[in-house]
Amino acid sequence: MALMRMWILAALALLAALPVHAEVTLEEDGWNAPEGPVAAARHPALNAVLSEYVGASGARVELAHDGESAGTAWAREVRDWLVVLGIPGSRIWTEAGGAEPGTLRLAVRPGGAER
């Protein structure tokens, strides 16, 4: 049993060490909500995440925010735009407390179960 637990921990450590395909940080001061899907697709940060996601089979998107109500609402808005652009909501993982106040961190990572 202890050996199995050790193997599971080793596997989790390896998964955590997998490279990030793309990581983008959005600053609240520089965010202007897109006016529609075409503008969303042209937004540099959203476009970078979408391009990496499409090019990485089975990838997931991690969307980290500060965990405060404004950060949560902003993360929800960005998540909605990513879904509009074609990334399934089940492949977007949100992480409260994973970013500094006034920022969102988006990362495309390989694999991972759907949520």
N, C-alpha and C positions, 0 to 999 in steps of 0.2 A: 504494500500500500504506500509506504514512504517513497519507494522507487518510482511509482506511478506519479505521485505528487511532484517529485523532483522533475520528471520528464515534462509534466504539464507546465510547471513554472519555467523550465528552459524553453519550451515552445512559445509561451507567452512573451518571454524576453526577446526571442528572435522576431516575433511578429512586431513588437514595439520598435525594433531596430530597422524594420523595413524602410526603404527610402520613401520620402515624400515625392510624389510626381510633380506637384506644383503647390506653392504656398503663396497666398496673397493676403495682405493686410489692408483693410479698408479703414480710412480715418473718417470719423463722423463729420468733421469740418469739410471734407472733400466729397461727401456723398450727396449726389442729386438723384433722387428716385427717377428711374427711366419713365418716359411718358407712354411707352408701349413696348411690345415684344421686339420690334426692330431696334429701338433705342437700347433695350436691355441687351440684345445680342451684340451691339456695338460697344457697350460699356467695357472698358479695358479689363477690369477685374473679373466681371462675370464671363466675358469672352475667354479669358485665360483659363478659368476653372472649367468652363464647358469644353473647350478644346482638349484639355488634358483628360477630362473625364471620358470623352468620346474615344480618345486614343488609348485608353487603358481598360482593357476588358475586365469586367467584374469589379471595377474601382468603386470607392465610396468617397463622399465629400464630407469633411468634418468642418463644421461651422461653429466656431467658438466665440462667445461673447462674455461680457463682464458679469452677467447674472442679475444685474439691476433691471428694473421694469423697462426703462428706455432701451437698454441693450437687448433685452428679450424681444421687445416689439420690433426693433430694427433687424435683429436676426431673423425673425419670422417673415419680415418683408423681403429680405434678401433670399431666404429659402423659397418663398413663393415665386420670386423671379426665376430662380434656378429650376423650379418645377415647370414654370411656363416655357422655359427654354428646352425642356425635354429630359431633365434629370429626375428620375422617380423619387418621390418623397421618401420612400423606404431606403434609399441609398444616401440620404443626407442625414448625418448624425449631428445633433446640436450638443454643445458642451457649455453649460453655464459656469462662469468663473474661469474660463480658459483663455481670456483675453483681458487686456488692460481697459479701463474705462475709456469710452470714446472710440474704441476700435473693435473691429470684427476680424477674426483670423479664419481664412478659408484654406483648406488643404485637401488635395486629392491624394488619396492613399490607395494602395492595392488591396484588393480583397475585402473580406469582412462580411459578416452576416447582415441581412437586411434587418431594419428596425421597424 
